[in-house]
Amino acid sequence: MAPSQAASVIPGKILVPIDFSPSSHQALEAATELAEKFGSKLYLLHVVPEYPGYALPESVSQQSIISDGKQKAEEHFEVSMAGLKTKGVQATSHVEVGSDVAGSILDAIDRENADLVVLTTHGHSGWYPQVFGSVAEKLVKLATVPVFLLRSPKPESSAKVTYSGMMEWW
């Protein structure tokens, strides 16, 4: 294959889906390291989930939940973008709303001409991934670009059972 027809293995733009969990922070750190080494640009994406059929109390609107989620994501991204700037990494961030998180990420891959996606697994087990599938699994199956999937440790429970059988919240 002629060099002009060969695909480059060096990513020009790396898409990092972020849900602001500790594991997505690990993905951002890995993507930042790649961007520093290869001179790549980062595109940080947070998808605020939209659940159209969700029953909410009358005093709470779905739009207020979405607006609050978008505002908090923008605040988190301001901190991330400042940190990336100090490292000399070019990055942009975007917050969008969607009922299908994996579908939103797949759309962003095409829209942003991303060359690589970096994300972590959350280590969920049991029935949920079998019934609904995970975002990581869908991206590995459907993404048109390489997916760098980092295994994250299984999240520890936020509750522990005490000797009396009562739940103690951290």
Sequence and secondary structure as in RCSB ss.txt:
>XXXX:A:sequence
MAPSQAASVIPGKILVPIDFSPSSHQALEAATELAEKFGSKLYLLHVVPEYPGYALPESVSQQSIISDGKQKAEE
HFEVSMAGLKTKGVQATSHVEVGSDVAGSILDAIDRENADLVVLTTHGHSGWYPQVFGSVAEKLVKLATVPVFLL
RSPKPESSAKVTYSGMMEWW
>XXXX:A:secstr
  TTTS  SS SEEEEE  SSHHHHHHHHHHHHHHHHHT EEEEEEEEE  TT    TTS HHHHHHHHHHHHHH
HHHHHHHHHHHTT  EEEEEEEES HHHHHHHHHHHHT SEEEEE     SHHHHHH  HHHHHHHH SS EEEE
       SEEE TTS EEE 
